[in-house]
Amino acid sequence: MTDKSDKRERIMEIAKKHFMEKGYYKTSIEDIANDLGVAKGTIYLYFQSKSDLFIEIIENEVKSIIEKMKSVRDLNLEPEEKISKFIDILWDLLYDAHGMMLDQKQFITDKEIFIPFIQRIYPLISEINTISKQILAEGIYKNKFKNLNIDVIGNFLMLSLRGYFLRLIDPIRYEDKEVIKEILLRGILC
């Protein structure tokens, strides 16, 4: 780690690995520092708190997802192919982060996480939802999708995928994505 931005990126990379595997509450700054081979105080030179580090990682991840989804939206593909790719992107994100997903229930009562999440992450999630609705509107316009309420479909798409990863029973299997995708597509295809 040579310069300040390299150190910051390396801290975020290692912290992301810990948060994704163990979740927010089971990850300590000490865990991250130990993996980096630095003192805990070094991390605090770059981030005010564990929650600040966490929110920045989530914000960067969601921004990256938004760019991928915009690219899919703008592809010269049929709407059903676009929505399929949209589901793939969202599934991959949720699958990689499902260790963190269970922490979300605790975030509501944790002001250190909840307030920055609402301020910084929620608008980005709304942008993802808007992109899905744009793809759905295109599908309806091209008579590929049923003429259903786009807001309901878009919200259901996002919530059903997220909800699948919040369940507490059975392990999440990556290959379940194809079944979930088929169920979602059958509900909207003409």
NORUR-V344557 format. One record per pair of residues at least 12 apart in sequence whose C-alpha atoms are under 10 Angstrom apart, sorted by the first residue. I is the first residue (numbers start at 1). GAP is how many residues later the second one is. Records with the same first field share a line. If there is no record, write none. Layout:
# NORUR-V344557
I->GAP / GAP
This chain:
# NORUR-V344557
1->35
4->41 / 42
5->41
7->29 / 35 / 36 / 39
8->34 / 35 / 37 / 38 / 39 / 45
9->37 / 48
10->26
11->21 / 22 / 24 / 25 / 31 / 32 / 35 / 36 / 42
12->20 / 31 / 34 / 35 / 41 / 42 / 44 / 45 / 48
13->19 / 23 / 44
14->17 / 18 / 19 / 21 / 22
15->12 / 13 / 14 / 16 / 17 / 18 / 20 / 21 / 35 / 38 / 39 / 42
16->16 / 37 / 38 / 40 / 41 / 42 / 45 / 81
17->15 / 79 / 80
18->13 / 14 / 17 / 81 / 82
19->13 / 35 / 38 / 39 / 78 / 79 / 80 / 81
20->74 / 75 / 76 / 77 / 78 / 79 / 80 / 81
21->75 / 76 / 77 / 78 / 79
22->75 / 76 / 77 / 78 / 81
23->74 / 75 / 76 / 77 / 78 / 79 / 80 / 81
24->26 / 27 / 30 / 75 / 76 / 77 / 78 / 79 / 80 / 82 / 83 / 89
25->25 / 26 / 75 / 78 / 81 / 82
26->74 / 77
27->23
28->12 / 22
29->12 / 14 / 15 / 20 / 21 / 24
30->13
49->63
50->62 / 63
51->59 / 60 / 61 / 62 / 63 / 65 / 66
52->60 / 61 / 64
54->59 / 63
55->57 / 58 / 59 / 61 / 62 / 65 / 66
56->60 / 61 / 64 / 65
58->59 / 62 / 63
59->58 / 61 / 62 / 63 / 65 / 66
60->61
61->32
62->28 / 31 / 59 / 60 / 62 / 63 / 65 / 66
63->58 / 61 / 62 / 64 / 65
65->21 / 24 / 25 / 27 / 28 / 59 / 60 / 63
66->23 / 24 / 58 / 59 / 61 / 62 / 63 / 65
67->61
68->17 / 18 / 21 / 22
69->13 / 14 / 16 / 17 / 18 / 20 / 21 / 58 / 59 / 62 / 63
70->16 / 57 / 58 / 61 / 62 / 65
71->15
72->12 / 13 / 14 / 17 / 59 / 63
73->12 / 13 / 58 / 59 / 61 / 62 / 65
74->61
78->57 / 60 / 61 / 64 / 66
79->55 / 56 / 57 / 58 / 59 / 60 / 61 / 62 / 63 / 64 / 65 / 66 / 110
80->55 / 56 / 58 / 59 / 64 / 65 / 105 / 108 / 109
81->54
82->50 / 53 / 54 / 56 / 57
83->48 / 49 / 50 / 52 / 53 / 56 / 74 / 98 / 101 / 102
84->94 / 97 / 98 / 100 / 101
85->96
86->42 / 45 / 46 / 49
87->45 / 70 / 71 / 74 / 90 / 91 / 93 / 94 / 97 / 98
88->89 / 90 / 93
90->38 / 68 / 71 / 72
91->67 / 70 / 71 / 73 / 74 / 83 / 85 / 86 / 89 / 90
92->82 / 85
94->67 / 68 / 70 / 71 / 72
95->67 / 70 / 77 / 78 / 79 / 82
96->78
97->68
98->64 / 66 / 67 / 68 / 69 / 74
99->66 / 67
100->65 / 66
101->61 / 62 / 64 / 65 / 66
102->63 / 64 / 65 / 66
103->63
104->62
105->61
125->33
126->29
128->26 / 30
129->22 / 25 / 26 / 28 / 29
130->20 / 21 / 24 / 25
131->23
132->18 / 19 / 21 / 22 / 23 / 25 / 26
133->16 / 17 / 18 / 19 / 20 / 21 / 22 / 24
134->16 / 20
135->15 / 19
136->12 / 13 / 14 / 15 / 17 / 18 / 52
137->12 / 13 / 14 / 17
139->49 / 50 / 51
140->48 / 49 / 50
143->46 / 47
144->44 / 45 / 46
145->40 / 41 / 42 / 43 / 44 / 45
146->41 / 42 / 43 / 44
147->41 / 42 / 43
148->39 / 40
153->31 / 34 / 35
156->28
157->24 / 27 / 28
160->20 / 24
161->16 / 19 / 20 / 23
164->16
